[in-house]
């Protein structure tokens, strides 16, 4: 089982360069959150919101 710190680090590595992120990168980040964090996790909520914002910015 991964720690929240490890999951956050992995998430940050995936989305570290938003201009280079593809739909596949965003999907990988989302899968990481869904697979490794419980639904009620505050970290999952925070990173999911951040991921949605990054997707919106990338679409512009």
Buried (B, 14 or more C-beta within 10 A) or exposed (E): EEEBEEBBEBBEEBBEEEEEBEEEBBEBBBEBBEEBBEEEBEBBEEBBEBBEEBBEEBEE
